[in-house]
């Protein structure tokens, strides 16, 4: 089977879900009330993309586009926490760019060992041992694990090379990289022999640089004609671009100056995703195949015109290797100057952005699709909803207490919410029944109490005081 070069794929990654917490009570002979001992669920595994210098193509993702990390295990009794799900590490080539399906760049992975968390694993749910408190000594519920993050990502390979060879099909780019480096590209006498980018390492004295040979360009390549649009991305990182011009072509309407103009126009039209333009990169012109007498005469004829455009010109022959030494050292000089002009990489700095003191962590907005309905937005309340087992009334009561402590009910009252109005948090919609002081001002009776905490049918302090006053005055409501 012939190896294929793949430089753009769409992958579907799914992180592991967190394990559910355990609701358990310690049981031992002669100790009927041993207390809660349910363990926490394990966190789900992450999907991580890591640069590996031994990987040169995205072929593996082409055949296996789906990647799932391990899920966390459920907690158990006797305070046993569930196992953490295994992270899934995917190896990608150096120079891989991660984008959303809409084209937004999420990460540019350059350098061996560079990592990017493509999908975050879900948190494990707390067991009832971790939920116990003075008010809730024996919780009869546990929190659910959160689902892992799922994403569709686009991976594009942009080769990391110092010099990029550009030219029309059969201009001699593959032959040039084969004699300057140890690369062994396919070479033949028909157009579009090169179907994939080729990379080679070139030595010039003490300088070492990399060279990229991309498939031949034709007019309209920046708009998708030919193979140019698919592979122009591989020269986005290049410090210098080399126009390889075939001076021995017999195609009608072709000459070195028109070839250079056509290539310059394609460079100007192409917009690199990494920023900048290709037209502002240092460029030089290689007049190739001067071992042919007619080509040598043509090269000598157009050399002055090309130099007048401000482009350095080199006449070379890959067959006889004439002029290659001068070209090699000229490229090395441009690349060394470019490297020296770039600032030294700064050490990784961690930026801490503390939450503002007036940030409540959520917002309340009116539902645009329904009159009198409200939506609560915020990571914390939405996470709490995902962790709640709505089949357990005590768990629902615990969620209500958490939302009240966060200030959600006060915010709903300030927004104009009335008792019974629909309130949506995440994927759950419920009828609002306030119980905080702000809610009591709207509705004069409480939400009700958690039956596990109110075994003696006790009532809240405010309601108990109101009942005592009613008994003294003899005006107790029939509803009480």
HUCOR-V814570 format. One record per run of one state. SS is the DSSP state (h for helix, s for strand, l for the rest). FROM is the first residue (numbers start at 1). TO is the last residue. Records with the same first field share a line. If there is no record, write none. Layout:
BEGIN
SS->FROM-TO + FROM-TO
END
This chain:
BEGIN
l->1-7 + 15-24 + 26-27 + 29-30 + 32-35 + 37-46 + 52-58 + 64-65 + 69-75 + 77-79 + 81-87 + 93-95 + 101-104 + 110-114 + 120-127 + 132-149 + 158-162 + 167-172 + 181-197 + 205-206 + 214-220 + 224-227 + 236-239 + 247-255 + 270-281 + 289-292 + 309-311 + 316-316 + 318-321 + 323-323 + 342-362 + 367-373 + 378-378 + 387-392 + 407-407 + 415-421 + 426-427 + 432-436 + 443-460 + 474-480
s->8-14 + 25-25 + 28-28 + 31-31 + 36-36 + 47-51 + 66-68 + 76-76 + 80-80 + 88-92 + 96-100 + 105-109 + 115-119 + 150-157 + 163-166 + 198-204 + 207-213 + 240-246 + 282-288 + 312-315 + 317-317 + 322-322 + 363-366 + 374-377 + 422-425 + 428-431
h->59-63 + 128-131 + 173-180 + 221-223 + 228-235 + 256-269 + 293-308 + 324-341 + 379-386 + 393-406 + 408-414 + 437-442 + 461-473
END
